[in-house]
Amino acid sequence: MLLSCVFDTCVCGLLYWAIGFAFQFGTGNGFIGHEFFFLHQSTPAYGSTGVAFLAFFLFQFAFADTRRL
């Protein structure tokens, strides 16, 4: 069970890094984002929030990882 949880977290991390964050938070057409695939074009701070981009990514990844079944 422990190995399954570790493996799921690794797979979730890779998929969220590659496409998940971009779909959620990239600017796009109002339905799905078209920016930040593989975290390209990231800035030091996310938007105008002043929060470090990677800290925001890690915070959101924690939510994405806990939503698995």
Secondary structure, DSSP 8 states (H G I E B T S, - for coil): -HHHHHHHHHHHHHHIIIIIHHHHHS-BSSSSB-S-GGGTT--SBSTTS--BHHHHHHHHHHHHHHT--
